[in-house]
């Protein structure tokens, strides 16, 4: 398993969807996962420390886990099938390991609330991770490959590189 952090949550320029960008801790490798706007807001609100009047769904989940005597150990983005990512929430309750199937966006929204580490399986990172130094012949891409690269294109186009000249 590869430990990652949430690098950013970005809005797509083409749709209402959002992209969460995970960064591998030990190297410059990134994984972009499309998520919905509500899950993006839930992650961003917590990361930015915004106080809200009423609990969100992920806050309710956190409270439920606490009341049931469990503790979230970590989450893992463990699979990628047909361009869909899958995740697991790993919990501990009195020495018993409990695993829940989850959408990655919900698992990450929970992880930022309980300050649990986020991991990505080696196989998922090998198939979908991107290292910025990799050169891609953009003229040779199929339409399917171009579609898969769209989250990364949005991410790269949103970077402010103005201060790099100094």
N, C-alpha and C positions, 0 to 999 in steps of 0.2 A: 504494500500500500504506500502511496505517495502522499505526504502531508502537503496541503495547500492552504492558502488564505484567500479571502475574497479581495480581489484587486480592485474591482469596481462593478457598479451596476449601471448599465448604459441603456439609453432609449434608442430604439431603431429609428432611423430616419425614414424608413419605408412603411412602417406599420405601427400599431399600438403596442406591439410586443417589446419586451425588454430583454437584455442579455446580461447575465451575470458572468463576469470574467474571473476565473480562478487562476492563481499563480502558484506554481510549484515553489516550495520554500527553498530547496537546495539548488535550483537553477532557473534560468530564464525560459521557462516553458509555461504556456498558458492553455487554458481550456475554456471555451465559451459555450454557455448553455442558454438557450432561449427559455425565458420564463414569462409568466403573465404579469400584467401591471400591478395587480393586488399583491402578489408575492414579492415583486420587486419593491413595492412600497413598504411591505412588512420588514424586509431585510434592511432597507435604507433607513427607515425610522429608527430601528434599534442601533444600527451602526453609527448614526449621527447623534444618538442620545436624545431624540425628540420625545418629549412627554406628551402622552395622549390621555384624554379624559376617561375613556373606557377601554377595556382590554380587547385586543384583536384576537382572532381565532388562534394564532400561534401562542399568544399569551395564555389563553385558556388551556391549550395543550400543555404548556409548561406547568401551569398550576395543577392540572390533573395528574401529571406524572409525579410531581412533588407530593401531592396528597396520597397517592397510591404507594408512596415509599420507594420509588425508583429514582435512579439518577442516570441521565444521558451520559454515556461514556464517550461516544463519538458518532459521527455520521460518515458514511462512505458512499460515493458515487461508484456503484459496483458493476454496472453493465450498460451497454449501448447496443440496441437492436433497432434496425430500420430507422436510424436517425433519432431515436428516442432514448434519452438517458433514464436510468433507474438508480434508486438510492435505497439505503437501509439506515434506519436509526437504531443504534446499538445502545441498549440500556442495561443497567445492573440493578437488581433488587435482591438484597440479602444474599449475595453470591450467585444468584441465578442470572444467566445472560438471556436477555430478551431482545429479539430482533423484529423490527417492524418494516414492512415494505413502504416506501414513500416516494413521492415525486422529489427530485433533487431540490426544487425551489422550496417546498415545505420543510424538508430536512434542514436546509441552510437557514431558513427563518427561525427554526427551533434552535439550531446550533448557536446562532449569534445571541439568542436570549439566555441560554444556559452556559455560554462560553465553552462549548465543547469543540474539540478539534474536528477538522474536516479533512477527509482523505479521499483519494481517487485511486481505483484499482490500476495496477500496471497496464493491464490490457486496454482499458478505456483510454488512459493517457497516451499509450502508444498509437492507438487508432485515431484519436481526435485531438490530441494536444498539438500545439504549434510552438515552434521556437522561432523568434523573430529573425534570426540570421538565415533561416531557410529561404532559399530563392525558389520562386515558383515561376514557370514560364506561363504567364497569364494568357498568351495567345493560344496555348495548347489545351486549355481547360474545356471540359465538357459542360453543358448547361447544369448538370447535376453537381459537378465539382464547384462551379461558380456559386450555386445556391448554398452549398456547404460553407463556402468561404465568406459569405455575406456578413455574419456576426463579427468576424475578424476585420473585415473591411470597415464596418461601422466603427469598431474600436480604434483602428489605426487612424482613420480620418478624423476622429474626435480628439486625438492627441495634440497637445500644445507643445510644439518643438521649438518655439521661438527663443527660449533661453539656452539652447544647446550651443549656440555660437560663442557664448561668453566663456 
